[in-house]
Amino acid sequence: MPPSPDSKRHDIISALMYSAAGAHAEPGRPDLQTPYNDLTSFVVRQQARLPDYLRPAMSIATLGFDLAGIPREFARFHSQSPAARQRQLQAWRNSPLGFARDLARYYDSLALLGLYERLPAASRPTAARLEAPPARSASDWRCQIAVIGSGPGGAVTACLLAEAGRDVVLIEEGPHLRLGSCAPFSAAELEQKYRHGGQTAAMGRTKVAYVEGCCVGGGSEINSGLYHRTPPAILDLWTREFRVAGLDEAAMRPHFEAGERDLSVGPLPGPAPAASLKLHEGALRLGWKSLEVPRWFRYDTTADGGTRQSMTETYIPRFLAAGGRLLARARADRLLREGKGWSVEATHTEGTPVTVHAETVFVCAGAVQTPLLLRRSGFRHRIGDSLQLHPTVKVAARFPGIVNSAAMGVPVHQVKEFAPTCSFGCSISSPAWLMLALIDHPAAAAEARRDWTRMANYYAMITADARGSVRSVPGFRDALVRYPLGHADLTRLAGGLKQLCELLFAAGAETLFPGFAGAPRLDSADDLRRLPATLPAGRASLMTIHLFSSCPMGEDHSRCATDSYGGVHGTEGLFVNDASLLCTAPGVNPQGTIMALARRNVLRFLNRA
C-alpha cells in the first residue's frame, strides 16, 4: 500500500526539523540534541491551526519543496543526506523568490521556537491546571443581550450589562482557561490561547505578522499588561476629523479611572528588570523622554511577580457572579434579523450548531473578527475597509553584563520622545524569542546560546500611513487581512530602527542585530551608517500585537461604520464595542482606550434603553 499524503507530509516535516534544528545542536546541551520528534509533532499541530485557506497552499508548497531536491540531488528532500538537505534549505533561505524565502522562514521559525522551549524543568514556570466549565448542550439560547467576544471590549460590555440586571449571554469562540494554564509567551500558550496558533499575517509585499487571542478573555490573556490612557491629541483628532461626540479628555476621565481601579493599574513595587533600565538609561543619556509604563497587575508583595489582571481575573468572574451566562467554544458565524431582535448563528467546537436569540447584539470580537462577522452578515458600509495597526521592527542587543533571566517577563519602560510617530520598548526575551529575533543572523546563534542572559529584544513601533482591509475568502471561514505598507512607512520604520540602535549603543550595548534579511551586524555607533534609509520591501521581519480601526466610530457617515457610541449606522439593536471603533492608530498600547470606550458606550446604552 502506498504511503498516505499525511504520511509523506510528516516525513518531509521531520526532515525539515532535523535539518533546521540540527544546526543548533551542541555537545553538552542535551536539550538541543536529537531526537526531534517533538518538534515534528509541534509543527504538524501548528499546520492544522493555519487559516483554512492557507492549509492547502502550505501542503502544496511543502510537497513542492520536497520535489525541488530531485533536479540537483536526484532525490526528494526527505530522502537526501543531511549535508544535501542543509544545502537545499540554505538555498531557499537565500532565494530571490519571496515564496521560497517565506517557506524556509516558516519552518525555521517553528523549529527555533520548539527547540528553545526545551528548557530544563527547573527553569520553567509551573503551569496551572486548565479550568474548563461543563459544556452546555442546549442548541437554543435566549437572552436580552448577546455579546460576541470576551476580550477587553466584550468582557467590560458583558459585565456592566449583567451587573445592571440585563439577561446577557457572552459568546466566545475559544476555551475558558485559567490565566496560569501555561507559561506566558510559550509554545504551549500559542497552542492554547492564540488564534491559529499565532500564525497570522497581514498580507502585502511586506507582510506583518500579528496575533489575536482566541480564548475567554481574548487578548488580555496573552499580552504584557502595559497600560496607557488615550493621548489627548488623539481624542481631539477623532473628535475633529471623525465627528465623534462625547470624547473630550474630561468626558473620558471617569472611564479611564474606573478601569484603572478595576485592574489595579500601577507601577512596579520594586526595581524594573535590567533590560528595561537599559532602555531608560540610553534615553536619559540622549535627553529623550522615557517612562515606566504602569501595568494592570496585582502584587501581594514587592518580591512576587504579581498577577496580571486579565479579563478572566477581573470582569469575567464579575459577569458570572451577576448571573451572566458564558457560551465558550462557540464561533459566531452570522447575524440574522429576527423580528425586532436578532439571532446569532454559531457553531460549537464539536460541530454542533447553536443559535442565540437576543433583542440586542454587541459585537466585540476584535479588529479582525468583528468586521469579518459583520460582512458575512451583509453589513458593508465602511466595515473592514480601514484596518490600522502599529508595525514593529525588532533588534536584539548584547550587553557586557547580565540583563536577562528566565523570570524577566516583559520589561516596562518605553521611550516616547518621538511619539506618536514612533515609540521604543523592550520585548519578551526568553531564549526562544531571542533566537527568533536572530533568524536573520544565523552566525549569532552560538553567541546567543552561550550569552543569552546578556541579551534582550527591543523594538521600534510606528504609526503608519497604510490602511488595510478585512475580507472573507469564498468557500472558507477565516479572515484574509491585507495591509499595503508603502515606501513612506518602510522609511519611517528604518528611521525608528536607527534611532533605537543609537539609544542602545548609548545604553552600553556591545553588539546589535537588526531584524531584517541582509541586515548588518552592528558593533559600534559608527556602524549605524550601514543601516538602509528604507527597510527592504519583502525582507523586513515586521510584527504587531495592536490592531484597530476596522469599523471606525463617528458621525461622519462617509468615513465611519458606527455612530459615536458604537451603534452600526442605520441598524437598530446592533453595536460594535471593541478595538474596531478606534478611528486611527493611538500610538500607545490600546487596551486602556478599548476598555474606557466600552464602558462609556455601555453606560450610554443603559441610560437610553
N, C-alpha and C positions, 0 to 999 in steps of 0.2 A: 504494500500500500504506500503510495507517495506521501511525503510529509505534507501536513496541512499548511495553509498560508500563515496561521498563527504560529506554528512551529518554526517555519522559516524566519518569520519576523523575530521571534525570540532568539534564534541563533545569530541573526545579524546584530541585534541589540547587545547580546552577550559579547560578541567580538568587538563591538564598538566600546563597550565598557572596559574590557580587558586592555584595549589599546589606549583609551583616554586616561583611565585611572592608573594603568601600569607605569606611565611616565612619572608618576609621583611616588612610586614605591621606594622606600629607603630601608637599608639594613637597620635593625634595632627599633623599627617602628611597625609593630605588628598590626596596628590599626590601619595602616596604609597598604598592607600586603594582600595578595590573593588569598582565598577565592573572592571574586566579585559578584557572586550570585545575588547577594542582597542588593547591589546596585542595579543589576539587570531587572530584578523584581520591582524596584522602585520606579525605574523608567517605564516599564510595561504598565504599571498602575497610573503613572502620570499621563501617558499617552491616552489612556482610556478616559482621562479627565479633560482632554483638549476640547475647545469649542467644537461642536459636532460637525461643522462644515470643514474644519481643518483635519479631522481624523483620516478621511480617505486620502487627502493630499499628503499627509505625513507618511502613511503606509506606502503610497506610490513612490515618494521621494526616497524613503529608506530602501525600498527594493531597487530603485534606480542606482543609489549609491553602491549597493552590493554588486550589481551587474557592471558598474563602471570599472571594476577591477579587472574584468576579462581582457580588454584590449592590451593593457600593459603587462599584467602578470599572468594572463591565461588562466585565471581562476577568480571566482567570486570573492569579494572581500572577506566573507566569513570563513573561507577555506584557505586563505593566504597564510604565509608565515608571519610571525609577529613583526619582523622588520618591514615586510611589504605592506602590512596594514598601516604601520606608522607613516610610511611614505605617502600612501593614498590619503590618509586622514589629513596630513600636513598640506598636501596639495589642495584639498578642498578648503582648508582654513585660509589659504592664501589665494584662493581662486578670484579672478576678476568678475565672476558671475555671482550676483548677490544671493541667489537662492542656495548656491553651494556653500558660501560662507555662512549663511544663516543656519543651514542644516548642521554643519560641523559645530557651530557655536551652541546650538541647541543641545546636542549630545554632550559636548564638553561641559556645559553649564550643569546639566543634571549629574554628570559623573563627579564633578567637583563638589557639588552640594551633598550628594550622598556619601562620598568618600570622607570628606572632612567633618561630617556629622558623627563619624565613628570615634568620638572622644572616649577616653577612659570613663568608666561608670562613675567614678568619684567626682568627675568634672561636670557631670550632667545634673541639671536641676531635677528634683524628684517630681514626676508627673502625677497630678491628682487623678482620682478615679473619674471616669466620664459620668455625667449626670444626664440621663435622658428620661423625660417623663413618659408615662404609659401612652402608647399610641391610641388615638381616638379613631374609632371605627366608623362613626357616622359619616355618611356621604353628603348630607344636607345640614348646613348650619344657618341659623337665623339670628340676626342681631340688628341693633340700631345703626351701628357704625362698624365698617370693616377697615382696618388699617393694614396695608400691604407693605411689608418690610419692617424689620425691627432694629435697624441701626440707629444712630443718634437722632435722626429726624423722626423715625417711626416710633421708637421707644418713648420719647418725650410726648409725642402726639397721643399714643395709646394710653400712657399712664395718666396724663392730665384729663383725658376724656373719661376714663374709668373712675378716677377719683371725683369727677363731677357727677357721677351717678349714671352715666350712659352705659348701655349694654354694648361692649366692644369685643370683637374678635380680631386678634392680631395674627396675620398670616405671614409665615416665614418659610422660605424655601429650604434653608439649611437646618442642621440639627441643633438641639438645645444642649449645650455643653457647659461644664464649669469653666471659669476663666483659666484655672490651672490644669485643664485636662491634658496639656502637653507643654513642653518647654517653649517659651516665646521665641519667635523668629527661627524656628527649627523646621526640618523637613517634615516632621510629624505635624506641625501646625499647618504647613502648606496643604497637607493631605486632609486634615480635619476641618479647617476653618476658612480656606480660601476658595473662591470660585475658580473652577478649572485648575485647581492645584497651583494657582498663581501664574498660570501660563496664558496670560492675556496681553495683547499688544494693540496699540492704535496703529493702524496700517498707514503707510506712506512711504515715500522714498527713504526717509529716515524714520524707522519705527521707534515708538516709545512704549516700552513695557510698562504696564500698570497692573495694579492688584485691586481686587474687591473682596470684602468679607462675604462669606456665604454660610452664616450660622446665626443663631439668635444673638442679637447684639451687634451684628454686622461689623462694620469697620472698626468700631470701638474695641472689639475683642482682639484685634491684630495690630493696632497702631501703637505709637510710642507714648501717647498721653500728653503731648505738648499742647499748651492752650494759649490762644490769643483771642482778644476781642477784635471785631472788625475795625480796621483803621478808620477814623472819622472821614478822611479824604475819600475812602471807597464808598462809605454811606452817602456822602454828598454827591459823588459821581452817579450812583444808582438813582438817587432822587432826581437829579438834574436830567440825566440822559435817558432814563427809562421810565420816568414819572412814577416812581414808587412812592406811595403815600405812607406817612407814619414811620419814617425810617431815620429821623434825625437822631443824633447821639443821645439826647436827653430821653427820647421815647424808648430807645433800645436799652438804656442803662439798667432798668429793673429786671429785664430779661437776662442780661448778662450776669447780674448779681445773683439771681435765683439759681442759674446753672452752676455758678461758682460755689455757692453753698451746697448744692446737692452733690457735687462731685468732689468736694474738698480740695478745690484748686489752690495751690500754693507753691512756695519754693521748696527746695530740698531742705531737710532739717539739719543736714551735715554738709561736709565739703563735696563739691562736684567731682566726677571722675577726672582723672588726669588728662585724658584725651580731650575732654570738654574744656578744661582750663587752658590747654594749649591754644585752642581756637581763640579764647578770650585774651590770652597774653599777646598773641600775634596782633590782634585788633588794637589793643591798647598801645603797642609799640608803633603802630602806623597811625594812631589817632583816629581810629574808626569806631563807630558806635557798636557796642556789643552788650548783650544782656543775657541773664539766666532766664529762660522761658519757664513760667510756672507750669506745673503738671497736675492732672487730676488723679492724685494718689492719696491714699490714707496711710499714715505712718503710725505704728504702735510705739516705736522707739526710734531714736536717732540712728540706731545701729542697723535696723532692719531695712530691707529693700523697699518696703511699702507694698501696698496692694493697689493696682491700677483700678480706678473707679469706672470700669466699663459699664455698659448697659445691663449686663447680667448681674452686676454687683449693686446696681442702683435702681434705675427706673423699671426694669423688668420685674423684680420682686415686688415693687410697689404696685405695679399694674396687676399682678396676680393677686396680691392681698386685697385690692379694691374690687375683686370679682371679675376682672378681665379674663378672657379665655384665649389661650395660645394654641394656634394650629401650626405646629412646626413640621418640617419636611414636606411642605406643600408648595408647589410652584404655581403662581397665578399665571394663567395662560391668556385670559381675555376678560374684558369687562363688557357686559351687555345691559342695555336699558331694560328694566322690568317694572312697568307701570311708572310710578313716580320715583322708584328706587332703582337698585342695581343688583345684578347677580355677578359674582366673581367666579368664573370657571377656573378650577385649579386641578392639578394632578399631584397626588401623593407620591412619595418616593417609590412605593411599591407598585405604582402604576394605576392605583385606584382613583377614579375621578371624584372630585369633591366640588360642591357648589356652596358658596356663601351668599346668602340673600341679605341685603343691607339697604337701609334708607339712604345712607351717605357712605362714600368711599374716600379715604385718604390714601394716595399712592406715595409711598416713601421708600421705594426700592433702590434709590441711588441714581447717580447721574447717568448711568448706562441702562440699568434695568427699567427705570421709570419711563423714559421715552420709548423703549422697546415695547413695553406693555401697552402704552397709550397708542402707539402707532398700529400695533396689532389689533387694537380695539376700534380702529377707524378714526382716531384723532390725529390730525396732521399739522394744524396751524402752528408754526414756529416750534414744533416739538421735534427734538433730536437734530436740530439744524445748527446749533451754536455751541457745541461742547467746547469747553476750555479746560486746561489743566496747567500744572506747573512743571514744565520739562526740567529735568535734573540731570547733571553730569557729575560723575564722581572722580575722586583722586585718592589713591592710597598713599599714606605718608609714613615714613620710617623716621624715628627719633633716636637720639643717643641713649635715652633711658627708657624705663618701663612706663607705658601709658595705657596698657590694656590688660584685661583679665577676663576669665570666663564668666564672672558675675557682673561685668560692667553694664550691660544693657545699652540703652540709647542715651548718650550724653544730652545735656540740657541747654548749652549755650548756642545762641545764634548771633550772627553779625548782620545788622540792619542798616549799615552805612549807606547802601545803595538801594534800599527798599523803596517802593515795591517792585522796582525793575529787577533787582537781583538780591538774593539773600544767601548766606553761607551757614552751614551747620555741620554737625558730626553725626555719622550714621552708625548703624549696627556693625560691629567689628569683630564678630566671632571668627574663628579660623575659616569656617566655610564661606562666610561672606567676604572675608579678605581675599580668599582665593578667587571668588567670583569677580571681585573688583580688579584682580590682576590677570584676568583672562586674556587681555591684550599684551601682557608682559610675561610670557611663559618662562623666560630666563630668570625671573624674580621668584619663581615658586619655591626654590630651595631656600632662598633667604627668608621667605615668609614662614616656611615650616620651622626654621630654626629660630627666627626672631619675631614671631607674631605678637608677643607681648610688647614689643617696641613699635608696633604699627597700629594704625587706625584708618578708617574710611571717613572721608569728608566729602561734602557736596556743595555745588553751586546750583541754585534753583532760580529760575526766571519766570516772569510773567511774559507770555508770548503773544504775538500778533495773530497766530493761526487760530482758526475756528474749525472744529471738527464736526463730524456727523455720527449719528447712531441709526443703524438700519437693520432690518431683518433680512435674512437671505432666504429666498423662496425655497421651500422644502425642508428648511432647517429651523431649529428653535433659538439658537444662540445669536447674540448681537454681533454685527460687524461694525467695528469702530474705525473710522478714518480720521486722520489728523495730519494735514499737509504742512508740516514745518517748512518754512521758507528760508531764504538766504539771510534775511534780517534776524530771524530767530537763532539760526546757527551762528551768526556773528555775535549776537548777544551772549549766547552760551559760551563761545570761545573767550569773549572778554571777561565774563564772570569766572571762568576756569583760570584764566591768567591771574586775575586779582586774588582768587583763592590761593593759588600757588605762591604768590607774593606774600600773602599773610602767613602761610605755613612755614615758609623759609624764615620769616621774621620771628616765628614762634620757636625756631631752632630745629626744624626738620632737616635731616641729613639728605634724604632722597625722596622724590615724588614720582608717582606712577599714574599719569593721567589716563582717563577711561575712554579711549577711542582707538580703533585699529590703526596701527602705524605710529602711535604716539611715542615721542622720545622719552627716555628715562631722564629725569632732571636731577642733577647732583648739586646745583647751586643756583642762586638767583640769576647768575649770568646766563643760565640755560633757558630762561623764560623766553628769550628771543627766538627759540626754536619752536615755540608753540604757534600754530596757524592763527591767522586773523579770523578765520571762519572754520568751524568744525566741518570735517569732510562729510558730505551728504552720504547717507547709507552706511557709514562706518563708525558713527558715534554710538557708544553704549548708553543710551538715554533711558530713564525710567521716571515714574511718578507714582505717588500714593494719593495725590489730590486731584479729583475730578469734579466738575461742576458745570453749571450754566447751560445745560441741555434743554431746560424748559424755563427760560428766564421770566421773572415776575415783573409786573408794572402795568401802567395804564396806556402805554404806547402799543396799540394792537399791531402795529407794523413790525414790532421787534419782539413782543412778549407773548408767551404761551398762556400765562395766567394773569390774574389781576394782582394787586399789591399784596394780597393775603393768601395767594396760592390757589384761588378758585379758577379752574380751567375756563377760559373765556367762552361765553355762550353756552355753558353747560351747568345745570343745577345739580348740586349734590356731589360734585366731583372735585377733589382738591389734590394738589401736589404739595408736599411738605418735607422736602429734603434738600440735598446739595444741588439738585437740578435748578432750584429757584435763584441761586446766586447769579446776578446779572453779568458779572465779569469775574475774572480771577482776583481773589482778595489779596494775594501776595503774602499771606500768612497761612499757617495751619488752619483749616476751615471748620473744625468741629465746633468751636465756640460760636461761630456765626450760624452754623446749621441749627444748633440747639436753641439759640436765642430766637431765631426766626420761627422755629417750630412752636416754641412757647407763645410768642406774640400772636401767631396765626390761630392757634387753638383757642386762646383766650378771646380773640375777636369772634371766632365761630360760636363759642359758648355764650357770649354776650348777645349775639344776634339770633341764635337758634331758638 
